[in-house]
Amino acid sequence: MVDSIIHSDLAHEYSFDVFNKSDLFAPEISGRLERNLLRVKRWLLLFWNLVTGNYAFVHLHGSVRAFRGVTFWMCIARLARAKILLHLHGTDWGRFYSDTTRFNKFIVRFGLSLPFHIIVLYTEWVEKIKNLVPSANVQVIKNLLRFVPPPETSFIERTRSDLKLFEKDFIVVSVGTVGWRKGTFEILKAVPLVVSQDDSVRFLFVGGEEFPGQMAELTDQVNQDKLGKWVRLPGEMPQEVVPVVLAMSEVFLLPSYSEGMPVAIIEAMRSKTAIISTRVGAIPDMIENGVSGLLIKPGSPEEIAEAVMLLKKDEHLRMRLAAGARQAFDNNFEVSKGIGELAEVYKTV
């Protein structure tokens, strides 16, 4: 989303500086002490940049799953007397507020009172936030991505080879974090149901664990069920590789239990890949079942297997859904279609 903004028409009106506040779990960072020292260094660096940089405002992107951290970044911005535009990504209001501790509820209410303006992904969150903070300026702006040209064939073939995948393989890819919420374990349960019918199907999971320990659980499950022939778990891959793995895949699969408006689905639409996902969050607003993808219920390995095999056997349907997905991207999610709403927010802030 940040990449799309800084390469949009807004770049003609605004000069952007991008401050990377993540990557705390990069491979070169070892141990809690080093990680905390990096945190402190970044907090101080942001404060210094804001104090000396004469910025109009901070457009801070944050996950609802890590809102305490988001609140701390906003406190730093407020200490530097900067205006804050908070862009909340993610979903699951229960974990965010209603099912959490009293202390976390206090942090949420306090944090939501700090920004000048708040952007959310769909309408339900506007009402919920305003119930907590009636004075909050909250607005829905859907996720947007800029168009990128298809990757070169040589890059696709090299990536395929690195992942030990072959031209004859029918590749089903999941992009994003892996774990229970994303339905990754249900996919593993679906693998035997699929490969018992067609041995050429391969499942590729691109992304790191959503919560500590989940990647180890997945790896153990793959080994225990002897799924290594059909499953690839490369972990995190560079962002520029995502269009490559989508281009070499026949199906994008995201059977999540909860979601907001997943950027990964929009990336699959942009790559003209047939999509299978679940009826949760804003996904039914993004995907028209049978037109731009297939929608299934969460928690059902049987429906995952059925949908994958349907698209494996019916190439015409797969191509039609892929074309419908790309049309949905062009009509609804290409950045030039919705950047005007964000431009108005920028003017307001």
C-alpha positions in Angstrom: 0.0 0.0 0.0 2.8 2.4 0.9 4.6 1.6 -2.4 1.4 2.3 -4.3 0.9 5.7 -2.6 4.4 7.0 -3.2 4.2 6.0 -6.9 0.7 7.5 -7.4 -0.4 10.9 -8.7 0.0 12.1 -5.1 3.7 12.2 -5.7 3.1 15.3 -7.9 1.7 17.2 -4.9 3.6 15.7 -2.0 7.2 14.8 -1.3 7.4 11.5 0.6 9.9 10.1 3.0 9.4 6.4 3.9 10.4 5.3 7.4 10.6 1.5 7.8 9.5 0.6 11.3 9.4 -3.2 10.8 12.0 -5.9 10.0 12.7 -6.5 13.7 12.8 -10.2 13.1 15.2 -10.0 10.1 17.7 -12.9 10.0 20.6 -10.6 10.9 18.9 -9.6 14.2 19.7 -12.2 16.9 18.4 -12.2 20.4 16.0 -10.0 22.5 18.7 -7.5 23.5 19.7 -6.7 19.9 16.0 -6.5 18.9 15.2 -4.1 21.7 18.2 -1.9 21.0 17.0 -1.7 17.4 13.6 -0.7 18.6 15.0 2.1 20.7 17.2 3.3 17.9 14.2 3.5 15.5 12.1 5.3 18.1 14.8 7.9 18.5 15.4 8.2 14.8 11.7 8.7 14.0 11.5 11.4 16.8 14.5 13.2 15.4 13.3 13.0 11.8 9.9 14.5 12.8 11.4 17.2 14.9 13.9 18.3 12.2 12.0 17.4 9.0 9.2 19.9 8.9 6.7 17.3 7.8 3.0 18.2 7.1 1.9 14.9 8.8 2.8 11.3 9.4 0.8 8.7 7.5 1.3 5.8 9.9 0.3 2.3 8.7 -0.4 -0.2 11.5 -1.8 -3.6 12.2 -4.7 -4.1 14.5 -3.0 -7.2 15.8 0.0 -5.1 17.1 -1.9 -2.0 18.2 0.1 -1.5 21.4 3.2 -1.0 19.2 1.2 1.2 16.9 0.1 3.4 19.8 3.7 3.7 21.0 4.7 5.0 17.5 1.9 7.5 17.6 3.0 8.7 21.1 6.4 9.4 19.6 4.8 11.3 16.7 2.7 13.4 19.1 5.7 14.1 21.3 7.3 15.5 18.2 4.1 17.6 17.6 3.3 15.9 14.3 -0.2 15.3 13.0 -1.1 11.7 12.6 -3.0 10.0 9.8 -3.5 6.4 11.1 -4.1 3.7 8.5 -5.4 0.6 10.3 -4.8 -2.7 8.4 -6.3 -6.0 9.5 -9.5 -7.3 11.2 -10.8 -9.4 14.1 -12.5 -6.8 16.4 -12.7 -9.5 19.1 -8.9 -9.8 19.5 -8.5 -6.0 18.9 -11.0 -4.9 21.6 -14.0 -6.8 22.8 -12.3 -10.1 23.9 -9.1 -8.5 25.2 -8.0 -7.5 28.7 -9.0 -4.3 30.5 -5.5 -2.9 30.1 -5.5 -3.5 26.3 -8.9 -1.9 26.0 -7.5 1.2 27.7 -4.6 1.2 25.2 -7.0 0.9 22.3 -9.2 3.8 23.4 -6.2 5.9 24.2 -4.5 5.0 20.9 -7.6 5.8 18.8 -7.8 9.2 20.4 -4.3 10.2 19.1 -4.7 10.5 15.3 -6.1 13.5 13.5 -7.8 11.1 11.0 -8.2 7.3 10.8 -8.6 5.1 7.7 -10.1 1.6 8.0 -10.8 -1.0 5.3 -14.5 -1.5 5.7 -17.6 0.0 7.2 -18.1 -2.1 10.3 -14.9 -0.6 11.8 -16.2 3.0 11.4 -19.1 2.3 13.7 -17.1 0.3 16.2 -14.4 2.9 16.5 -16.8 5.8 16.8 -18.6 4.0 19.6 -15.3 4.0 21.5 -14.1 7.5 20.5 -17.1 9.6 19.3 -14.8 12.4 18.3 -12.7 10.2 16.0 -12.6 11.1 12.2 -12.9 7.7 10.6 -13.2 6.9 6.9 -13.2 3.8 4.8 -10.7 3.5 2.0 -10.1 0.1 0.4 -6.7 -1.3 -0.2 -5.2 -0.3 -3.6 -2.2 -1.4 -5.6 -0.4 0.0 -8.6 -0.1 -1.9 -11.8 3.2 -3.7 -12.4 4.1 -5.4 -15.7 4.3 -9.2 -15.6 7.7 -10.6 -14.5 10.2 -11.9 -17.1 10.0 -15.6 -18.0 13.6 -16.1 -17.0 12.9 -14.9 -13.5 9.8 -17.2 -13.3 11.8 -20.2 -14.4 14.7 -19.5 -12.0 12.3 -19.1 -9.1 10.5 -22.3 -10.0 13.8 -24.1 -10.1 14.9 -22.7 -6.7 11.7 -24.1 -5.2 12.2 -27.5 -6.9 9.0 -27.1 -8.9 8.6 -28.2 -12.5 6.7 -27.1 -15.6 4.3 -30.0 -15.3 3.3 -29.2 -11.7 -0.1 -27.6 -11.0 0.9 -25.0 -8.4 -1.5 -23.7 -5.7 0.1 -20.8 -3.9 -0.7 -19.0 -0.6 0.9 -15.6 0.0 1.1 -13.8 3.3 1.7 -15.0 6.8 1.1 -18.6 7.6 -0.7 -20.0 10.7 -4.1 -21.0 12.2 -5.9 -17.8 11.3 -4.9 -18.1 7.7 -6.3 -21.6 7.4 -2.8 -23.0 6.6 -3.3 -26.1 8.7 -6.6 -26.8 6.9 -4.7 -26.6 3.6 -2.4 -29.3 5.0 -5.4 -31.5 5.8 -6.7 -30.9 2.3 -3.4 -32.0 0.6 -3.9 -35.8 0.9 -7.5 -35.4 -0.4 -6.2 -33.6 -3.5 -3.1 -35.6 -4.3 -4.9 -38.9 -3.9 -6.8 -37.7 -7.0 -4.0 -35.9 -8.8 -0.3 -36.3 -7.9 0.8 -33.3 -10.0 -0.7 -30.7 -7.6 1.9 -28.8 -5.5 1.2 -26.4 -2.6 3.4 -23.4 -2.1 3.3 -21.2 1.1 5.0 -17.9 0.8 5.3 -15.9 4.0 6.5 -16.0 7.6 4.7 -17.2 10.6 1.9 -15.0 12.0 2.7 -16.0 15.6 5.9 -17.5 17.0 6.1 -21.2 16.7 3.5 -21.7 14.0 6.1 -22.3 11.2 7.7 -25.1 13.4 4.2 -26.6 13.9 3.6 -26.5 10.1 6.9 -28.1 9.4 6.3 -30.8 12.0 2.9 -31.5 10.4 4.3 -31.8 6.9 7.0 -34.2 8.2 4.5 -36.2 10.3 2.1 -36.7 7.4 4.8 -37.2 4.9 3.6 -34.3 2.7 7.1 -33.0 1.7 6.7 -34.2 -1.9 3.7 -31.9 -2.4 4.3 -29.0 0.0 6.9 -26.1 -0.1 7.4 -23.9 2.9 10.1 -21.3 1.8 9.1 -18.8 4.5 9.5 -15.1 3.9 10.5 -14.0 0.4 11.3 -10.6 -1.0 8.3 -8.5 -2.0 9.5 -8.4 -5.6 9.2 -12.2 -5.7 5.5 -12.2 -5.0 4.4 -11.4 -8.6 6.8 -14.1 -9.8 5.3 -16.9 -7.6 1.8 -15.7 -8.6 2.7 -15.7 -12.3 4.0 -19.3 -12.1 0.9 -20.5 -10.1 -2.5 -21.7 -11.4 -4.4 -21.0 -8.2 -4.2 -18.6 -5.3 -5.6 -20.0 -2.1 -6.4 -18.1 1.1 -8.9 -20.0 3.3 -8.7 -17.6 6.3 -10.9 -17.7 9.4 -10.8 -13.9 9.6 -9.5 -11.1 7.3 -9.9 -7.5 6.5 -9.3 -6.6 2.9 -6.2 -8.8 2.1 -3.6 -7.2 -0.2 -2.6 -10.7 -1.1 -5.9 -11.2 -2.9 -5.5 -7.9 -4.7 -2.0 -9.0 -5.8 -3.5 -12.3 -7.1 -6.1 -10.3 -9.0 -3.4 -8.1 -10.5 -1.5 -11.2 -11.6 -4.6 -12.7 -13.2 -4.6 -15.8 -11.0 -7.7 -17.8 -10.2 -8.6 -17.3 -6.5 -10.1 -19.5 -3.8 -10.9 -17.8 -0.5 -13.4 -17.7 2.3 -16.5 -15.7 3.1 -15.0 -13.6 5.9 -14.3 -9.9 6.5 -14.4 -7.9 3.3 -13.6 -10.8 1.0 -17.2 -11.3 -0.2 -17.2 -7.6 -1.2 -13.9 -8.2 -3.2 -14.8 -11.4 -4.9 -18.0 -12.3 -6.7 -18.4 -16.0 -6.3 -18.1 -17.8 -9.7 -17.1 -14.6 -11.5 -13.8 -13.4 -10.0 -13.1 -16.3 -7.7 -14.5 -19.2 -5.7 -15.7 -18.6 -2.1 -15.8 -21.4 0.4 -16.6 -21.6 4.2 -13.6 -21.4 6.6 -12.4 -24.5 8.4 -13.3 -27.0 5.7 -10.4 -29.1 4.2 -13.0 -30.9 2.1 -14.2 -27.7 0.4 -10.6 -26.6 -0.1 -9.9 -29.9 -1.9 -13.1 -29.8 -3.9 -12.4 -26.2 -5.1 -8.8 -27.0 -6.0 -9.7 -30.1 -7.9 -12.5 -28.3 -9.7 -10.1 -25.7 -11.0 -7.5 -28.4 -11.9 -10.0 -30.3 -14.0 -11.9 -27.4 -15.6 -9.3 -25.2 -17.4 -12.0 -23.1 -19.0 -13.5 -22.2 -15.5 -10.0 -21.5 -14.2 -9.2 -19.1 -17.1 -12.6 -17.4 -16.8 -12.1 -16.8 -13.0 -8.6 -15.5 -13.7 -9.9 -13.0 -16.2 -12.7 -12.0 -13.9 -10.1 -11.5 -11.1 -8.0 -9.2 -13.3 -11.1 -7.3 -14.3 -12.0 -6.8 -10.7 -8.5 -5.4 -10.1 -8.7 -3.0 -13.0 -12.2 -1.8 -11.9 -11.8 -1.6 -8.2 -8.3 -1.9 -6.8 -5.9 -0.3 -9.2 -4.5 2.7 -7.4 -5.5 5.3 -9.9 -9.2 4.3 -9.3 -9.2 5.3 -5.6 -6.3 7.6 -4.9 -8.7 10.6 -5.1 -10.3 9.6 -1.8 -6.9 9.5 -0.2 -5.9 12.9 -1.8 -9.0 14.4 -0.1 -7.9 13.0 3.3 -4.4 14.4 2.8 -5.8 17.8 2.1 -8.0 17.6 5.2 -5.1 16.6 7.4 
